[in-house]
Structure formats: C-alpha cells, structure tokens
C-alpha cells in the first residue's frame, strides 16, 4: 500500500508546504491524494492531523473528501499542527469522524496511547477501527505485543528482560547501518540508546560510551559488557513515557 503523511509537524517539513503544511490548503490535499490514487493500483491511505490550528480543525470535511477520492483508510492524530506534540491529544473529533454515517473506510486513532489499558479504553470509547502508535514505540517496540496480549487475555505480559532489550538494540543498530551506512547509521542510532536502556541503574557511563563510539564492533562490545553486568535485572512495569522525538519526524 501507499501511505501519504499529511501529519508531520516539523518546521523544516511543514513550512515548505509538505507534511502537515498541506493542511493549510485542503483543496491541494485532495488534489494530491486523488492524483496518487489514480496513478497506482495499490491501496492508498492517509495520515493527518485535526487541522493546522485551533481555528481550522476541519478533519470532518477532510475525511469525507479524501474518502470520496478513493483512499482506503485514514489515520488521525488528535492534535493540530501548531500544537506539535504539546498538550493532550483530543480524540473527540476522531470519534466524530468514525461515527459519521458517510464514512465507510476504516478510521485509526493516534495520539498519547502509551499503555494497553489506554489502547483498549480509547478504542472502546471512540469506536475506532484501530490504534496507531508512534512515540510510545520508540525504544519500546514491545508495546504492540503487550496491547495485543491484553486485548485477548485481559492480563499483562512480563516486561522485556535486559537480554530482550539488548537483542533488539543490536538488531536496530545492524539495520540502521545496513540502511544508511556506518557513519549516518551509527550517528542516528545514538538517540535510541537511552530509550532501550531506560530503567537500568547507573547507566550513564555506558550510555556515554555508546553515543561516542564510531564502529558497530565497538558498540556491540559495550552491549556485551552490559549483558553480563545487568544479567537478571528486573525491570518494573511502569507507564511508557511519551518523548518528543521529531527531529526527522519518523512518527507523529
């Protein structure tokens, strides 16, 4: 499928008229989407926000018009572009879109979901077809399985072990280097270590090493050392902290 991101609020994106910047011109948004739909046989979906600012929360109109030009699903982040990631996401308009009798496509809600309980509560309260998770998954990809498990059983999975965390951190590093090369891949990985290792005692020394090393082999050696030192450490089950992570706007 092809997913169009009309939700990215980052200044260097939005102020060029891309991402959430398109929310200032709904006619343009519709024309762009229609052109993509007509140019491919793949299903086209859209991710967007409630509007550009508090005076232009036009998501109900946007949803109808995008459905009319042929998108197959719509994900809505419960903030405007001017809000960035500040304040609490407003899901009431997401619920209105979902409950609009004209809307026949799946509607996915996004914003502030950071626990299995909240995912279930918001799905039930607003009737959405699914939940999209962004920031809460950064450094904690286990949240998806935890939510699925909670939905199916009503119980919680045990938190990931230090072995789990280091294994995923290694895989992330390897794929980052494979995708972007050793220099950019390693540099971009530096922002993630604090999230993967959150909750470990006296972690500052290791974290400082990880963000200064320049080869995959050196980083893996530090991870090996940590696996030995922290073997058997028990992580507490605490709410996931939503972080502001929008330098390159990978998530919204």
C-alpha positions as CSV (number, residue, x, y, z in Angstrom):
1,X,0.0,0.0,0.0
2,X,0.9,3.7,-0.2
3,X,0.5,5.8,2.9
4,X,0.6,9.6,2.5
5,X,1.8,11.5,5.5
6,X,-0.1,14.8,5.9
7,X,0.7,14.8,9.6
8,X,4.4,15.7,10.0
9,X,4.5,19.0,12.0
10,X,8.3,19.6,11.9
11,X,9.1,23.1,10.9
12,X,11.5,22.2,8.1
13,X,8.8,20.0,6.6
14,X,5.5,21.8,7.3
15,X,6.7,25.3,6.4
16,X,7.8,24.0,3.0
17,X,4.2,23.0,2.3
18,X,4.8,19.3,2.9
19,X,3.6,17.1,5.7
20,X,1.1,18.9,7.9
21,X,1.7,22.0,5.9
22,X,-0.8,20.8,3.3
23,X,-3.5,21.2,6.0
24,X,-3.4,25.0,5.1
25,X,-4.8,24.1,1.7
26,X,-7.4,21.4,1.8
27,X,-8.1,21.6,-1.9
28,X,-4.5,20.9,-2.6
29,X,-4.5,18.0,-0.2
30,X,-7.5,16.5,-2.1
31,X,-5.9,17.0,-5.5
32,X,-2.6,15.5,-4.4
33,X,-4.4,12.5,-2.9
34,X,-6.6,12.0,-5.9
35,X,-3.6,12.1,-8.2
36,X,-1.8,9.3,-6.2
37,X,-5.0,7.2,-6.1
38,X,-5.3,7.5,-9.9
39,X,-1.7,6.7,-10.5
40,X,-1.5,3.3,-8.7
41,X,-3.3,0.1,-8.3
42,X,-2.2,-0.2,-4.7
43,X,-4.5,0.9,-1.9
44,X,-3.8,4.4,-0.8
45,X,-4.1,5.5,2.9
46,X,-3.6,8.9,4.6
47,X,-2.3,10.0,7.9
48,X,-3.1,13.5,9.0
49,X,-4.0,15.8,12.0
50,X,-7.1,17.6,13.1
51,X,-6.2,20.7,11.2
52,X,-3.5,23.4,11.0
53,X,-4.5,25.3,14.2
54,X,-7.5,25.7,16.6
55,X,-9.3,27.8,14.0
56,X,-9.1,25.2,11.3
57,X,-10.0,21.9,12.8
58,X,-11.6,20.7,9.6
59,X,-10.9,16.9,9.8
60,X,-14.5,16.0,9.4
61,X,-14.6,17.7,6.0
62,X,-11.2,16.3,5.1
63,X,-12.2,12.8,5.9
64,X,-15.2,12.9,3.7
65,X,-13.4,14.5,0.8
66,X,-10.4,12.1,1.0
67,X,-12.8,9.1,1.1
68,X,-14.6,10.5,-2.0
69,X,-11.4,10.5,-4.0
70,X,-10.7,6.9,-3.2
71,X,-8.5,6.4,-0.1
72,X,-8.9,3.1,1.7
73,X,-8.2,4.1,5.3
74,X,-7.5,7.3,7.3
75,X,-5.3,7.7,10.4
76,X,-5.9,10.8,12.5
77,X,-3.6,12.3,15.1
78,X,-5.6,14.1,17.7
79,X,-3.6,17.4,17.6
80,X,-3.3,20.3,15.2
81,X,0.0,21.2,13.5
82,X,0.6,24.2,15.7
83,X,0.3,22.0,18.8
84,X,3.1,19.8,17.6
85,X,3.2,17.2,20.4
86,X,2.1,19.5,23.2
87,X,-0.9,19.1,25.4
88,X,-3.2,16.1,25.4
89,X,-4.4,14.6,22.1
90,X,-8.1,15.4,21.5
91,X,-9.9,12.2,20.4
92,X,-13.4,13.7,20.3
93,X,-13.1,14.7,16.7
94,X,-11.6,11.4,15.8
95,X,-14.7,9.8,17.3
96,X,-17.0,12.1,15.3
97,X,-15.3,11.1,12.1
98,X,-15.6,7.4,12.8
99,X,-19.3,7.8,13.8
100,X,-20.1,9.9,10.7
101,X,-22.6,7.8,8.7
102,X,-21.0,8.9,5.5
103,X,-17.7,7.4,6.5
104,X,-17.3,3.8,5.3
105,X,-13.5,3.5,5.4
106,X,-11.5,2.3,8.5
107,X,-10.5,5.1,10.8
108,X,-7.4,4.8,13.0
109,X,-6.8,7.0,16.1
110,X,-3.4,8.3,17.0
111,X,-2.0,10.2,20.0
112,X,-0.9,9.6,23.5
113,X,-1.5,5.8,23.6
114,X,1.2,4.6,25.9
115,X,-0.3,1.5,27.6
116,X,-2.5,-1.5,26.9
117,X,-5.3,-0.1,29.2
118,X,-5.4,3.2,27.3
119,X,-5.4,1.5,23.9
120,X,-8.5,-0.6,24.9
121,X,-10.2,2.4,26.6
122,X,-9.8,4.7,23.6
123,X,-10.8,2.0,21.1
124,X,-14.0,1.3,23.0
125,X,-14.8,4.9,23.8
126,X,-14.4,6.3,20.3
127,X,-15.2,3.2,18.2
128,X,-12.1,3.4,16.0
129,X,-11.1,0.5,13.8
130,X,-7.6,0.5,15.2
131,X,-4.9,2.4,17.1
132,X,-1.8,3.9,15.6
133,X,1.2,4.2,18.0
134,X,4.2,6.4,17.4
135,X,6.4,7.9,20.2
136,X,5.5,5.2,22.7
137,X,7.1,2.6,20.5
138,X,10.4,4.4,20.2
139,X,12.9,2.3,22.2
140,X,9.9,0.1,23.3
141,X,8.6,-1.9,20.4
142,X,7.2,-4.5,22.9
143,X,4.2,-2.2,23.4
144,X,2.4,-3.8,20.3
145,X,2.6,-7.3,21.7
146,X,1.6,-6.1,25.1
147,X,-1.5,-4.5,23.8
148,X,-2.5,-7.5,21.7
149,X,-2.0,-9.8,24.7
150,X,-4.0,-7.5,26.9
151,X,-6.9,-7.3,24.4
152,X,-7.0,-11.1,24.0
153,X,-6.5,-12.1,27.7
154,X,-7.0,-9.1,30.0
155,X,-3.6,-9.8,31.5
156,X,-0.2,-8.2,31.2
157,X,2.9,-9.6,29.6
158,X,6.0,-9.5,31.7
159,X,8.3,-6.6,30.8
160,X,11.2,-7.3,28.4
161,X,14.3,-8.5,30.0
162,X,17.8,-7.0,29.7
163,X,18.5,-9.7,27.2
164,X,15.4,-8.7,25.2
165,X,16.4,-5.1,25.2
166,X,20.0,-5.6,24.1
167,X,19.0,-8.1,21.4
168,X,16.5,-5.6,19.8
169,X,19.0,-2.7,20.3
170,X,21.6,-4.8,18.4
171,X,19.2,-5.6,15.6
172,X,18.2,-1.9,15.3
173,X,21.9,-0.9,15.1
174,X,22.6,-3.5,12.4
175,X,19.6,-2.4,10.3
176,X,20.4,1.2,10.8
177,X,24.0,0.6,9.5
178,X,22.7,-1.6,6.7
179,X,20.2,1.0,5.6
180,X,22.2,4.2,5.9
181,X,25.9,3.2,6.1
182,X,28.3,3.1,9.0
183,X,28.6,6.8,9.6
184,X,25.0,8.0,9.4
185,X,23.6,4.7,10.7
186,X,25.6,4.9,13.8
187,X,25.1,8.6,14.4
188,X,21.3,8.2,14.0
189,X,21.3,5.3,16.4
190,X,22.7,7.4,19.2
191,X,19.3,8.9,20.0
192,X,17.8,5.5,20.8
193,X,20.1,4.0,23.4
194,X,18.6,6.0,26.3
195,X,15.1,4.6,25.4
196,X,16.3,0.9,25.1
197,X,18.2,1.1,28.4
198,X,15.7,3.2,30.4
199,X,15.3,1.8,33.9
200,X,18.8,0.4,34.3
201,X,20.7,1.7,37.4
202,X,24.0,3.6,36.9
203,X,23.6,3.5,33.2
204,X,25.2,6.9,32.4
205,X,28.7,5.6,31.9
206,X,27.6,3.0,29.4
207,X,25.3,5.5,27.6
208,X,28.1,8.0,27.3
209,X,30.3,5.3,25.7
210,X,27.6,4.2,23.2
211,X,27.0,7.7,21.9
212,X,30.7,8.4,21.2
213,X,31.8,5.1,19.7
214,X,32.2,5.0,15.9
215,X,32.1,1.4,14.8
216,X,29.5,-1.3,15.1
217,X,32.0,-3.7,16.6
218,X,32.9,-1.3,19.4
219,X,29.2,-0.7,20.2
220,X,28.5,-4.4,20.3
221,X,31.4,-4.9,22.7
222,X,29.8,-2.4,25.1
223,X,26.4,-4.2,24.7
224,X,28.1,-7.5,25.5
225,X,29.6,-6.0,28.7
226,X,26.2,-4.6,29.7
227,X,24.6,-8.0,29.1
228,X,26.9,-9.6,31.7
229,X,26.8,-6.8,34.3
230,X,23.0,-6.4,34.2
231,X,22.1,-10.1,33.7
232,X,18.9,-10.9,35.7
233,X,18.0,-7.3,36.2
234,X,14.2,-7.0,36.8
235,X,12.5,-4.1,35.0
236,X,9.5,-2.6,36.7
237,X,6.2,-2.4,34.8
238,X,5.8,1.4,34.5
239,X,3.9,3.6,32.1
240,X,5.8,4.4,29.0
241,X,7.0,8.0,28.8
242,X,6.0,9.7,25.6
243,X,9.0,11.6,24.4
244,X,9.3,14.5,22.0
245,X,11.1,12.9,19.1
246,X,10.6,14.9,15.9
247,X,14.0,15.8,14.5
248,X,13.3,13.9,11.3
249,X,9.6,13.2,12.0
250,X,9.6,9.4,11.7
251,X,6.4,9.3,13.8
252,X,3.6,11.6,14.7
